[in-house]
Amino acid sequence: MRKNIGINVEPPEKECKDPKCAWHGKIALRGMVFTGVVKSTKSHSTAIVEWGYNKLIPKYESYERRKTRVTAHNPPCIHAREGNKVVVAECRPLSKTKHFVIVSKTDVSGLPASKK
């Protein structure tokens, strides 16, 4: 099934019956799209995704390193593991803390994993 989710990424090769999957379920994507690294997958169908950025400190005219960590739904068709680089997209609230869903896995260069 080729579904257009509105983001320029490759669909997963496997199919799933997860209703919270962006490709095979009824979840509509909206808002922000980020690329990050999976730090934890200990919870069921959930992954902690982290990305870093630099924040300017005007008083000292220098930057400090900061990071953002979000919980994202990890559908069975994508099945991201710790250390994978992934693309996450914002969606409606899926639970108390989950407002993102993993859309695809990418390799280190930023290309989709299927394009290696």
Secondary structure, 3 states (H helix, E strand, C coil): CCCCCCCCCCCCCCCCCCCCCCCCCCCCEEEEEEEEEEEECCCCCEEEEEEEEEEEECCCCEEEEEEEEEEEECCCCCCCCCCCEEEEEEECCCCCCCCEEEEEEECCCCCEHHHC
